[in-house]
Amino acid sequence: MSEISNDRIVREKECRKLSGLCRATRFLWEKKGKFPARRNIGGRSIGWLLSEIQEWQKNQPKKDVE
């Protein structure tokens, strides 16, 4: 039996809000392996898996407050 996933694709606008990064920075970080890879969702449309963005958020270093 296959597992049902609650994961979904997020588009550019939502990805920008979730990551706090502009498109150019995300593109550069993606090429360096520092941000999740985009997915082709048909034609010229792209998106990111929400679960991968959330995992990326969890793995960001915490900022020390002095």
PDB file of N, CA, C, O and CB in Angstrom:
ATOM      1  N   MET A   1       0.844  -1.185   0.000  1.00  0.00           N
ATOM      2  CA  MET A   1       0.000   0.000   0.000  1.00  0.00           C
ATOM      3  C   MET A   1       0.883   1.240   0.000  1.00  0.00           C
ATOM      4  O   MET A   1       1.862   1.305   0.744  1.00  0.00           O
ATOM      5  CB  MET A   1      -0.957   0.003   1.219  1.00  0.00           C
ATOM      6  N   SER A   2       0.551   2.208  -0.816  1.00  0.00           N
ATOM      7  CA  SER A   2       1.367   3.421  -0.899  1.00  0.00           C
ATOM      8  C   SER A   2       1.018   4.389   0.227  1.00  0.00           C
ATOM      9  O   SER A   2      -0.115   4.443   0.705  1.00  0.00           O
ATOM     10  CB  SER A   2       1.177   4.106  -2.261  1.00  0.00           C
ATOM     11  N   GLU A   3       2.022   5.141   0.626  1.00  0.00           N
ATOM     12  CA  GLU A   3       1.855   6.108   1.708  1.00  0.00           C
ATOM     13  C   GLU A   3       1.312   7.418   1.138  1.00  0.00           C
ATOM     14  O   GLU A   3       1.783   7.884   0.100  1.00  0.00           O
ATOM     15  CB  GLU A   3       3.201   6.346   2.453  1.00  0.00           C
ATOM     16  N   ILE A   4       0.339   8.005   1.800  1.00  0.00           N
ATOM     17  CA  ILE A   4      -0.227   9.284   1.370  1.00  0.00           C
ATOM     18  C   ILE A   4       0.581  10.401   2.009  1.00  0.00           C
ATOM     19  O   ILE A   4       0.848  10.387   3.210  1.00  0.00           O
ATOM     20  CB  ILE A   4      -1.742   9.399   1.752  1.00  0.00           C
ATOM     21  N   SER A   5       0.965  11.366   1.186  1.00  0.00           N
ATOM     22  CA  SER A   5       1.785  12.478   1.665  1.00  0.00           C
ATOM     23  C   SER A   5       0.950  13.748   1.758  1.00  0.00           C
ATOM     24  O   SER A   5       0.123  14.022   0.888  1.00  0.00           O
ATOM     25  CB  SER A   5       2.996  12.700   0.741  1.00  0.00           C
ATOM     26  N   ASN A   6       1.172  14.516   2.813  1.00  0.00           N
ATOM     27  CA  ASN A   6       0.514  15.809   2.960  1.00  0.00           C
ATOM     28  C   ASN A   6       1.387  16.924   2.418  1.00  0.00           C
ATOM     29  O   ASN A   6       1.049  18.101   2.550  1.00  0.00           O
ATOM     30  CB  ASN A   6       0.173  16.073   4.422  1.00  0.00           C
ATOM     31  N   ASP A   7       2.508  16.562   1.808  1.00  0.00           N
ATOM     32  CA  ASP A   7       3.430  17.549   1.262  1.00  0.00           C
ATOM     33  C   ASP A   7       2.779  18.259   0.077  1.00  0.00           C
ATOM     34  O   ASP A   7       1.906  17.707  -0.592  1.00  0.00           O
ATOM     35  CB  ASP A   7       4.761  16.882   0.837  1.00  0.00           C
ATOM     36  N   ARG A   8       3.211  19.469  -0.164  1.00  0.00           N
ATOM     37  CA  ARG A   8       2.674  20.212  -1.302  1.00  0.00           C
ATOM     38  C   ARG A   8       3.764  21.062  -1.921  1.00  0.00           C
ATOM     39  O   ARG A   8       4.822  21.278  -1.330  1.00  0.00           O
ATOM     40  CB  ARG A   8       1.483  21.090  -0.875  1.00  0.00           C
ATOM     41  N   ILE A   9       3.487  21.535  -3.113  1.00  0.00           N
ATOM     42  CA  ILE A   9       4.400  22.409  -3.845  1.00  0.00           C
ATOM     43  C   ILE A   9       4.090  23.860  -3.481  1.00  0.00           C
ATOM     44  O   ILE A   9       2.928  24.265  -3.464  1.00  0.00           O
ATOM     45  CB  ILE A   9       4.283  22.181  -5.388  1.00  0.00           C
ATOM     46  N   VAL A  10       5.123  24.632  -3.194  1.00  0.00           N
ATOM     47  CA  VAL A  10       4.948  26.072  -2.982  1.00  0.00           C
ATOM     48  C   VAL A  10       5.573  26.803  -4.162  1.00  0.00           C
ATOM     49  O   VAL A  10       6.605  26.389  -4.689  1.00  0.00           O
ATOM     50  CB  VAL A  10       5.591  26.537  -1.626  1.00  0.00           C
ATOM     51  N   ARG A  11       4.945  27.877  -4.560  1.00  0.00           N
ATOM     52  CA  ARG A  11       5.405  28.646  -5.706  1.00  0.00           C
ATOM     53  C   ARG A  11       6.301  29.793  -5.240  1.00  0.00           C
ATOM     54  O   ARG A  11       6.552  29.943  -4.045  1.00  0.00           O
ATOM     55  CB  ARG A  11       4.208  29.186  -6.514  1.00  0.00           C
ATOM     56  N   GLU A  12       6.771  30.583  -6.169  1.00  0.00           N
ATOM     57  CA  GLU A  12       7.768  31.633  -5.928  1.00  0.00           C
ATOM     58  C   GLU A  12       7.391  32.568  -4.776  1.00  0.00           C
ATOM     59  O   GLU A  12       8.185  32.766  -3.856  1.00  0.00           O
ATOM     60  CB  GLU A  12       7.963  32.446  -7.187  1.00  0.00           C
ATOM     61  N   LYS A  13       6.211  33.130  -4.820  1.00  0.00           N
ATOM     62  CA  LYS A  13       5.810  34.128  -3.814  1.00  0.00           C
ATOM     63  C   LYS A  13       5.837  33.545  -2.397  1.00  0.00           C
ATOM     64  O   LYS A  13       6.339  34.178  -1.469  1.00  0.00           O
ATOM     65  CB  LYS A  13       4.403  34.662  -4.130  1.00  0.00           C
ATOM     66  N   GLU A  14       5.296  32.343  -2.241  1.00  0.00           N
ATOM     67  CA  GLU A  14       5.274  31.718  -0.917  1.00  0.00           C
ATOM     68  C   GLU A  14       6.672  31.292  -0.483  1.00  0.00           C
ATOM     69  O   GLU A  14       7.018  31.390   0.694  1.00  0.00           O
ATOM     70  CB  GLU A  14       4.335  30.508  -0.915  1.00  0.00           C
ATOM     71  N   CYS A  15       7.475  30.820  -1.437  1.00  0.00           N
ATOM     72  CA  CYS A  15       8.848  30.420  -1.125  1.00  0.00           C
ATOM     73  C   CYS A  15       9.645  31.624  -0.621  1.00  0.00           C
ATOM     74  O   CYS A  15      10.431  31.501   0.319  1.00  0.00           O
ATOM     75  CB  CYS A  15       9.535  29.800  -2.369  1.00  0.00           C
ATOM     76  N   ARG A  16       9.443  32.774  -1.239  1.00  0.00           N
ATOM     77  CA  ARG A  16      10.122  34.003  -0.818  1.00  0.00           C
ATOM     78  C   ARG A  16       9.724  34.361   0.612  1.00  0.00           C
ATOM     79  O   ARG A  16      10.575  34.731   1.422  1.00  0.00           O
ATOM     80  CB  ARG A  16       9.787  35.171  -1.778  1.00  0.00           C
ATOM     81  N   LYS A  17       8.430  34.252   0.924  1.00  0.00           N
ATOM     82  CA  LYS A  17       7.961  34.565   2.278  1.00  0.00           C
ATOM     83  C   LYS A  17       8.524  33.591   3.306  1.00  0.00           C
ATOM     84  O   LYS A  17       8.950  34.000   4.386  1.00  0.00           O
ATOM     85  CB  LYS A  17       6.434  34.545   2.329  1.00  0.00           C
ATOM     86  N   LEU A  18       8.527  32.312   2.973  1.00  0.00           N
ATOM     87  CA  LEU A  18       9.010  31.292   3.907  1.00  0.00           C
ATOM     88  C   LEU A  18      10.507  31.387   4.152  1.00  0.00           C
ATOM     89  O   LEU A  18      10.969  31.213   5.280  1.00  0.00           O
ATOM     90  CB  LEU A  18       8.672  29.915   3.388  1.00  0.00           C
ATOM     91  N   SER A  19      11.260  31.661   3.101  1.00  0.00           N
ATOM     92  CA  SER A  19      12.725  31.655   3.217  1.00  0.00           C
ATOM     93  C   SER A  19      13.294  33.001   3.631  1.00  0.00           C
ATOM     94  O   SER A  19      14.351  33.064   4.260  1.00  0.00           O
ATOM     95  CB  SER A  19      13.341  31.238   1.908  1.00  0.00           C
ATOM     96  N   GLY A  20      12.602  34.076   3.282  1.00  0.00           N
ATOM     97  CA  GLY A  20      13.135  35.409   3.544  1.00  0.00           C
ATOM     98  C   GLY A  20      14.251  35.789   2.587  1.00  0.00           C
ATOM     99  O   GLY A  20      14.961  36.770   2.809  1.00  0.00           O
ATOM    100  N   LEU A  21      14.407  35.006   1.516  1.00  0.00           N
ATOM    101  CA  LEU A  21      15.478  35.239   0.545  1.00  0.00           C
ATOM    102  C   LEU A  21      14.893  35.638  -0.803  1.00  0.00           C
ATOM    103  O   LEU A  21      13.844  35.140  -1.210  1.00  0.00           O
ATOM    104  CB  LEU A  21      16.358  33.983   0.394  1.00  0.00           C
ATOM    105  N   CYS A  22      15.581  36.538  -1.489  1.00  0.00           N
ATOM    106  CA  CYS A  22      15.137  36.921  -2.822  1.00  0.00           C
ATOM    107  C   CYS A  22      15.425  35.788  -3.807  1.00  0.00           C
ATOM    108  O   CYS A  22      16.180  34.864  -3.504  1.00  0.00           O
ATOM    109  CB  CYS A  22      15.830  38.229  -3.275  1.00  0.00           C
ATOM    110  N   ARG A  23      14.820  35.872  -4.971  1.00  0.00           N
ATOM    111  CA  ARG A  23      14.961  34.841  -5.999  1.00  0.00           C
ATOM    112  C   ARG A  23      16.418  34.606  -6.378  1.00  0.00           C
ATOM    113  O   ARG A  23      16.848  33.459  -6.501  1.00  0.00           O
ATOM    114  CB  ARG A  23      14.166  35.224  -7.235  1.00  0.00           C
ATOM    115  N   ALA A  24      17.176  35.677  -6.563  1.00  0.00           N
ATOM    116  CA  ALA A  24      18.578  35.545  -6.992  1.00  0.00           C
ATOM    117  C   ALA A  24      19.417  34.814  -5.947  1.00  0.00           C
ATOM    118  O   ALA A  24      20.228  33.954  -6.292  1.00  0.00           O
ATOM    119  CB  ALA A  24      19.184  36.931  -7.269  1.00  0.00           C
ATOM    120  N   THR A  25      19.229  35.148  -4.683  1.00  0.00           N
ATOM    121  CA  THR A  25      19.981  34.484  -3.612  1.00  0.00           C
ATOM    122  C   THR A  25      19.620  33.011  -3.541  1.00  0.00           C
ATOM    123  O   THR A  25      20.500  32.158  -3.421  1.00  0.00           O
ATOM    124  CB  THR A  25      19.712  35.158  -2.258  1.00  0.00           C
ATOM    125  N   ARG A  26      18.325  32.707  -3.614  1.00  0.00           N
ATOM    126  CA  ARG A  26      17.912  31.297  -3.581  1.00  0.00           C
ATOM    127  C   ARG A  26      18.516  30.527  -4.750  1.00  0.00           C
ATOM    128  O   ARG A  26      18.949  29.387  -4.581  1.00  0.00           O
ATOM    129  CB  ARG A  26      16.376  31.181  -3.613  1.00  0.00           C
ATOM    130  N   PHE A  27      18.549  31.133  -5.924  1.00  0.00           N
ATOM    131  CA  PHE A  27      19.121  30.480  -7.104  1.00  0.00           C
ATOM    132  C   PHE A  27      20.601  30.174  -6.881  1.00  0.00           C
ATOM    133  O   PHE A  27      21.057  29.066  -7.163  1.00  0.00           O
ATOM    134  CB  PHE A  27      18.941  31.367  -8.355  1.00  0.00           C
ATOM    135  N   LEU A  28      21.349  31.154  -6.378  1.00  0.00           N
ATOM    136  CA  LEU A  28      22.777  30.938  -6.122  1.00  0.00           C
ATOM    137  C   LEU A  28      22.998  29.883  -5.045  1.00  0.00           C
ATOM    138  O   LEU A  28      23.858  29.015  -5.193  1.00  0.00           O
ATOM    139  CB  LEU A  28      23.446  32.250  -5.709  1.00  0.00           C
ATOM    140  N   TRP A  29      22.232  29.953  -3.970  1.00  0.00           N
ATOM    141  CA  TRP A  29      22.364  28.978  -2.890  1.00  0.00           C
ATOM    142  C   TRP A  29      21.965  27.584  -3.360  1.00  0.00           C
ATOM    143  O   TRP A  29      22.564  26.591  -2.949  1.00  0.00           O
ATOM    144  CB  TRP A  29      21.510  29.394  -1.689  1.00  0.00           C
ATOM    145  N   GLU A  30      20.960  27.514  -4.215  1.00  0.00           N
ATOM    146  CA  GLU A  30      20.533  26.227  -4.763  1.00  0.00           C
ATOM    147  C   GLU A  30      21.672  25.595  -5.565  1.00  0.00           C
ATOM    148  O   GLU A  30      21.920  24.395  -5.450  1.00  0.00           O
ATOM    149  CB  GLU A  30      19.274  26.401  -5.653  1.00  0.00           C
ATOM    150  N   LYS A  31      22.357  26.390  -6.368  1.00  0.00           N
ATOM    151  CA  LYS A  31      23.479  25.881  -7.164  1.00  0.00           C
ATOM    152  C   LYS A  31      24.618  25.387  -6.272  1.00  0.00           C
ATOM    153  O   LYS A  31      25.341  24.464  -6.646  1.00  0.00           O
ATOM    154  CB  LYS A  31      23.993  26.969  -8.113  1.00  0.00           C
ATOM    155  N   LYS A  32      24.783  26.003  -5.085  1.00  0.00           N
ATOM    156  CA  LYS A  32      25.835  25.611  -4.143  1.00  0.00           C
ATOM    157  C   LYS A  32      25.375  24.504  -3.196  1.00  0.00           C
ATOM    158  O   LYS A  32      26.161  24.030  -2.375  1.00  0.00           O
ATOM    159  CB  LYS A  32      26.289  26.820  -3.337  1.00  0.00           C
ATOM    160  N   GLY A  33      24.116  24.090  -3.300  1.00  0.00           N
ATOM    161  CA  GLY A  33      23.588  23.052  -2.421  1.00  0.00           C
ATOM    162  C   GLY A  33      23.174  23.561  -1.054  1.00  0.00           C
ATOM    163  O   GLY A  33      23.003  22.773  -0.123  1.00  0.00           O
ATOM    164  N   LYS A  34      23.012  24.879  -0.920  1.00  0.00           N
ATOM    165  CA  LYS A  34      22.658  25.476   0.369  1.00  0.00           C
ATOM    166  C   LYS A  34      21.159  25.739   0.513  1.00  0.00           C
ATOM    167  O   LYS A  34      20.704  26.177   1.569  1.00  0.00           O
ATOM    168  CB  LYS A  34      23.416  26.769   0.557  1.00  0.00           C
ATOM    169  N   PHE A  35      20.385  25.472  -0.556  1.00  0.00           N
ATOM    170  CA  PHE A  35      18.935  25.672  -0.536  1.00  0.00           C
ATOM    171  C   PHE A  35      18.307  24.541  -1.345  1.00  0.00           C
ATOM    172  O   PHE A  35      18.907  24.079  -2.315  1.00  0.00           O
ATOM    173  CB  PHE A  35      18.531  27.087  -1.115  1.00  0.00           C
ATOM    174  N   PRO A  36      17.107  24.085  -0.964  1.00  0.00           N
ATOM    175  CA  PRO A  36      16.474  22.973  -1.683  1.00  0.00           C
ATOM    176  C   PRO A  36      16.307  23.257  -3.182  1.00  0.00           C
ATOM    177  O   PRO A  36      16.071  24.391  -3.599  1.00  0.00           O
ATOM    178  CB  PRO A  36      15.114  22.671  -1.068  1.00  0.00           C
ATOM    179  N   ALA A  37      16.435  22.207  -3.958  1.00  0.00           N
ATOM    180  CA  ALA A  37      16.303  22.318  -5.414  1.00  0.00           C
ATOM    181  C   ALA A  37      14.849  22.531  -5.813  1.00  0.00           C
ATOM    182  O   ALA A  37      13.930  21.971  -5.214  1.00  0.00           O
ATOM    183  CB  ALA A  37      16.859  21.064  -6.103  1.00  0.00           C
ATOM    184  N   ARG A  38      14.668  23.343  -6.825  1.00  0.00           N
ATOM    185  CA  ARG A  38      13.326  23.579  -7.365  1.00  0.00           C
ATOM    186  C   ARG A  38      12.874  22.347  -8.139  1.00  0.00           C
ATOM    187  O   ARG A  38      13.686  21.510  -8.534  1.00  0.00           O
ATOM    188  CB  ARG A  38      13.302  24.841  -8.277  1.00  0.00           C
ATOM    189  N   ARG A  39      11.581  22.255  -8.346  1.00  0.00           N
ATOM    190  CA  ARG A  39      10.974  21.150  -9.097  1.00  0.00           C
ATOM    191  C   ARG A  39      10.256  21.721 -10.308  1.00  0.00           C
ATOM    192  O   ARG A  39       9.595  22.756 -10.217  1.00  0.00           O
ATOM    193  CB  ARG A  39       9.988  20.327  -8.204  1.00  0.00           C
ATOM    194  N   ASN A  40      10.385  21.052 -11.430  1.00  0.00           N
ATOM    195  CA  ASN A  40       9.633  21.430 -12.621  1.00  0.00           C
ATOM    196  C   ASN A  40       8.240  20.832 -12.476  1.00  0.00           C
ATOM    197  O   ASN A  40       8.091  19.617 -12.351  1.00  0.00           O
ATOM    198  CB  ASN A  40      10.341  20.939 -13.944  1.00  0.00           C
ATOM    199  N   ILE A  41       7.223  21.685 -12.493  1.00  0.00           N
ATOM    200  CA  ILE A  41       5.856  21.188 -12.291  1.00  0.00           C
ATOM    201  C   ILE A  41       5.024  21.290 -13.562  1.00  0.00           C
ATOM    202  O   ILE A  41       3.799  21.173 -13.524  1.00  0.00           O
ATOM    203  CB  ILE A  41       5.173  21.961 -11.167  1.00  0.00           C
ATOM    204  N   GLY A  42       5.698  21.508 -14.683  1.00  0.00           N
ATOM    205  CA  GLY A  42       4.997  21.536 -15.966  1.00  0.00           C
ATOM    206  C   GLY A  42       5.288  22.796 -16.741  1.00  0.00           C
ATOM    207  O   GLY A  42       5.224  23.902 -16.204  1.00  0.00           O
ATOM    208  N   GLY A  43       5.608  22.622 -18.008  1.00  0.00           N
ATOM    209  CA  GLY A  43       5.912  23.779 -18.839  1.00  0.00           C
ATOM    210  C   GLY A  43       7.068  24.560 -18.259  1.00  0.00           C
ATOM    211  O   GLY A  43       8.137  24.008 -18.003  1.00  0.00           O
ATOM    212  N   ARG A  44       6.854  25.843 -18.053  1.00  0.00           N
ATOM    213  CA  ARG A  44       7.886  26.703 -17.469  1.00  0.00           C
ATOM    214  C   ARG A  44       7.648  26.960 -15.986  1.00  0.00           C
ATOM    215  O   ARG A  44       8.292  27.827 -15.396  1.00  0.00           O
ATOM    216  CB  ARG A  44       7.944  28.026 -18.214  1.00  0.00           C
ATOM    217  N   SER A  45       6.736  26.220 -15.385  1.00  0.00           N
ATOM    218  CA  SER A  45       6.390  26.414 -13.974  1.00  0.00           C
ATOM    219  C   SER A  45       7.319  25.617 -13.073  1.00  0.00           C
ATOM    220  O   SER A  45       7.664  24.470 -13.357  1.00  0.00           O
ATOM    221  CB  SER A  45       4.934  26.011 -13.715  1.00  0.00           C
ATOM    222  N   ILE A  46       7.711  26.254 -11.982  1.00  0.00           N
ATOM    223  CA  ILE A  46       8.563  25.602 -10.992  1.00  0.00           C
ATOM    224  C   ILE A  46       7.971  25.794  -9.604  1.00  0.00           C
ATOM    225  O   ILE A  46       7.137  26.672  -9.383  1.00  0.00           O
ATOM    226  CB  ILE A  46      10.004  26.158 -11.051  1.00  0.00           C
ATOM    227  N   GLY A  47       8.414  24.961  -8.677  1.00  0.00           N
ATOM    228  CA  GLY A  47       7.997  25.080  -7.291  1.00  0.00           C
ATOM    229  C   GLY A  47       8.955  24.307  -6.406  1.00  0.00           C
ATOM    230  O   GLY A  47       9.858  23.629  -6.896  1.00  0.00           O
ATOM    231  N   TRP A  48       8.759  24.411  -5.129  1.00  0.00           N
ATOM    232  CA  TRP A  48       9.589  23.729  -4.136  1.00  0.00           C
ATOM    233  C   TRP A  48       8.675  22.897  -3.253  1.00  0.00           C
ATOM    234  O   TRP A  48       7.520  23.258  -3.027  1.00  0.00           O
ATOM    235  CB  TRP A  48      10.424  24.746  -3.283  1.00  0.00           C
ATOM    236  N   LEU A  49       9.197  21.782  -2.756  1.00  0.00           N
ATOM    237  CA  LEU A  49       8.426  20.993  -1.801  1.00  0.00           C
ATOM    238  C   LEU A  49       8.444  21.707  -0.451  1.00  0.00           C
ATOM    239  O   LEU A  49       9.506  22.076   0.051  1.00  0.00           O
ATOM    240  CB  LEU A  49       8.996  19.544  -1.676  1.00  0.00           C
ATOM    241  N   LEU A  50       7.284  21.893   0.120  1.00  0.00           N
ATOM    242  CA  LEU A  50       7.166  22.575   1.408  1.00  0.00           C
ATOM    243  C   LEU A  50       8.004  21.872   2.468  1.00  0.00           C
ATOM    244  O   LEU A  50       8.662  22.531   3.273  1.00  0.00           O
ATOM    245  CB  LEU A  50       5.697  22.640   1.851  1.00  0.00           C
ATOM    246  N   SER A  51       7.988  20.552   2.477  1.00  0.00           N
ATOM    247  CA  SER A  51       8.746  19.801   3.486  1.00  0.00           C
ATOM    248  C   SER A  51      10.241  20.074   3.385  1.00  0.00           C
ATOM    249  O   SER A  51      10.926  20.126   4.407  1.00  0.00           O
ATOM    250  CB  SER A  51       8.485  18.303   3.338  1.00  0.00           C
ATOM    251  N   GLU A  52      10.759  20.249   2.173  1.00  0.00           N
ATOM    252  CA  GLU A  52      12.186  20.530   2.004  1.00  0.00           C
ATOM    253  C   GLU A  52      12.535  21.936   2.483  1.00  0.00           C
ATOM    254  O   GLU A  52      13.608  22.149   3.048  1.00  0.00           O
ATOM    255  CB  GLU A  52      12.590  20.363   0.536  1.00  0.00           C
ATOM    256  N   ILE A  53      11.646  22.885   2.265  1.00  0.00           N
ATOM    257  CA  ILE A  53      11.882  24.249   2.753  1.00  0.00           C
ATOM    258  C   ILE A  53      11.825  24.269   4.280  1.00  0.00           C
ATOM    259  O   ILE A  53      12.642  24.927   4.924  1.00  0.00           O
ATOM    260  CB  ILE A  53      10.838  25.239   2.157  1.00  0.00           C
ATOM    261  N   GLN A  54      10.868  23.556   4.855  1.00  0.00           N
ATOM    262  CA  GLN A  54      10.761  23.498   6.312  1.00  0.00           C
ATOM    263  C   GLN A  54      11.987  22.833   6.925  1.00  0.00           C
ATOM    264  O   GLN A  54      12.473  23.271   7.968  1.00  0.00           O
ATOM    265  CB  GLN A  54       9.493  22.745   6.725  1.00  0.00           C
ATOM    266  N   GLU A  55      12.490  21.785   6.292  1.00  0.00           N
ATOM    267  CA  GLU A  55      13.703  21.115   6.773  1.00  0.00           C
ATOM    268  C   GLU A  55      14.890  22.070   6.690  1.00  0.00           C
ATOM    269  O   GLU A  55      15.712  22.119   7.605  1.00  0.00           O
ATOM    270  CB  GLU A  55      13.985  19.827   5.954  1.00  0.00           C
ATOM    271  N   TRP A  56      14.984  22.824   5.603  1.00  0.00           N
ATOM    272  CA  TRP A  56      16.049  23.819   5.440  1.00  0.00           C
ATOM    273  C   TRP A  56      15.962  24.853   6.572  1.00  0.00           C
ATOM    274  O   TRP A  56      16.980  25.227   7.154  1.00  0.00           O
ATOM    275  CB  TRP A  56      15.946  24.520   4.043  1.00  0.00           C
ATOM    276  N   GLN A  57      14.741  25.311   6.880  1.00  0.00           N
ATOM    277  CA  GLN A  57      14.554  26.287   7.957  1.00  0.00           C
ATOM    278  C   GLN A  57      15.047  25.730   9.293  1.00  0.00           C
ATOM    279  O   GLN A  57      15.718  26.432  10.048  1.00  0.00           O
ATOM    280  CB  GLN A  57      13.071  26.689   8.066  1.00  0.00           C
ATOM    281  N   LYS A  58      14.719  24.478   9.584  1.00  0.00           N
ATOM    282  CA  LYS A  58      15.130  23.854  10.851  1.00  0.00           C
ATOM    283  C   LYS A  58      16.643  23.757  10.971  1.00  0.00           C
ATOM    284  O   LYS A  58      17.183  23.806  12.077  1.00  0.00           O
ATOM    285  CB  LYS A  58      14.518  22.464  10.978  1.00  0.00           C
ATOM    286  N   ASN A  59      17.325  23.621   9.853  1.00  0.00           N
ATOM    287  CA  ASN A  59      18.772  23.424   9.861  1.00  0.00           C
ATOM    288  C   ASN A  59      19.577  24.719   9.800  1.00  0.00           C
ATOM    289  O   ASN A  59      20.805  24.676   9.731  1.00  0.00           O
ATOM    290  CB  ASN A  59      19.158  22.556   8.713  1.00  0.00           C
ATOM    291  N   GLN A  60      18.911  25.861   9.825  1.00  0.00           N
ATOM    292  CA  GLN A  60      19.629  27.129   9.806  1.00  0.00           C
ATOM    293  C   GLN A  60      20.238  27.391  11.181  1.00  0.00           C
ATOM    294  O   GLN A  60      19.595  27.138  12.200  1.00  0.00           O
ATOM    295  CB  GLN A  60      18.689  28.291   9.391  1.00  0.00           C
ATOM    296  N   PRO A  61      21.475  27.898  11.218  1.00  0.00           N
ATOM    297  CA  PRO A  61      22.112  28.164  12.514  1.00  0.00           C
ATOM    298  C   PRO A  61      21.349  29.232  13.296  1.00  0.00           C
ATOM    299  O   PRO A  61      20.782  30.167  12.730  1.00  0.00           O
ATOM    300  CB  PRO A  61      23.573  28.605  12.313  1.00  0.00           C
ATOM    301  N   LYS A  62      21.357  29.058  14.592  1.00  0.00           N
ATOM    302  CA  LYS A  62      20.708  30.038  15.468  1.00  0.00           C
ATOM    303  C   LYS A  62      21.635  31.219  15.660  1.00  0.00           C
ATOM    304  O   LYS A  62      22.853  31.065  15.742  1.00  0.00           O
ATOM    305  CB  LYS A  62      20.333  29.411  16.838  1.00  0.00           C
ATOM    306  N   LYS A  63      21.050  32.387  15.728  1.00  0.00           N
ATOM    307  CA  LYS A  63      21.810  33.614  15.937  1.00  0.00           C
ATOM    308  C   LYS A  63      21.957  33.843  17.433  1.00  0.00           C
ATOM    309  O   LYS A  63      20.968  33.833  18.166  1.00  0.00           O
ATOM    310  CB  LYS A  63      21.121  34.832  15.250  1.00  0.00           C
ATOM    311  N   ASP A  64      23.187  34.049  17.884  1.00  0.00           N
ATOM    312  CA  ASP A  64      23.436  34.359  19.290  1.00  0.00           C
ATOM    313  C   ASP A  64      23.070  35.810  19.566  1.00  0.00           C
ATOM    314  O   ASP A  64      23.414  36.706  18.796  1.00  0.00           O
ATOM    315  CB  ASP A  64      24.913  34.091  19.661  1.00  0.00           C
ATOM    316  N   VAL A  65      22.379  36.028  20.660  1.00  0.00           N
ATOM    317  CA  VAL A  65      22.009  37.376  21.074  1.00  0.00           C
ATOM    318  C   VAL A  65      22.910  37.765  22.231  1.00  0.00           C
ATOM    319  O   VAL A  65      22.999  37.054  23.232  1.00  0.00           O
ATOM    320  CB  VAL A  65      20.497  37.464  21.474  1.00  0.00           C
ATOM    321  N   GLU A  66      23.567  38.885  22.086  1.00  0.00           N
ATOM    322  CA  GLU A  66      24.502  39.321  23.135  1.00  0.00           C
ATOM    323  C   GLU A  66      23.883  40.343  24.030  1.00  0.00           C
ATOM    324  O   GLU A  66      24.528  40.817  24.965  1.00  0.00           O
ATOM    325  CB  GLU A  66      25.766  39.883  22.534  1.00  0.00           C
TER     326      GLU A  66
END
